[in-house]
Amino acid sequence: MKLLLTGFVPFLNHKINPTEEIVKALDSETINGYTIETRVLPVDFKASEQELLKEIDERKPDAVIMLGLAAGRSKITPERIAINVKDGAKDNSGFAPVDQPIVEGGPDGLFSTLPIRKMVDTLNESYLPAKISNTAGTYLCNNMMYVALHEASRANDSFKAGFIHLPASHELAIENPALPSMSLDDLKRTVRICIEAL
Ligand code: PCA
């Protein structure tokens, strides 16, 4: 089986994005019968959507797990739902959508099809603090989650998909001491455990 694992490049005032390092570290590993293929997405509403859909079309994954940085959160947070709204700060291309639908006429919300409760329980049992999040925001991460789930709902050969927001890494917290953080090793272990839960 094939798993597409995505992360993002740095954005806003964050000099690094730990999700980029995590997906690069896990590339080509086989976990729980899934061979991991990876892609680091741009923080750009238009380009990231096109790139994600192209990857899904070409690679035909059995599952898609997307990772994003949620600087300020203290726990690993698998997202429950993506909503059909894009609204937020400027992306890396300078575009800032205001109250726009992601898919014109699409459903208001789309639920993750990843086993998010099992992921959270297994992470907590492994002493990695986690909880389900009921909002992925309205920025790039929600956008990508919605796009993947919408594609999965249309595809004949469907796939599981969902999004996991991660806290800052220690490296980011050195730059900004107010941020709760986890070690990069724990964040990589987190992603391996989530893949085991599939
Ligand atoms: N986090 C942002 C976008 C890129 C990332 O890693 C978000 O939560 O929307």
Boltz pocket constraint, residues with backbone or C-beta under 6 A from the ligand:
constraints:
  - pocket:
      binder: B
      contacts: [[A, 8], [A, 9], [A, 11], [A, 17], [A, 19], [A, 43], [A, 67], [A, 68], [A, 69], [A, 70], [A, 136], [A, 137], [A, 139], [A, 140], [A, 141], [A, 142]]
      max_distance: 6.0
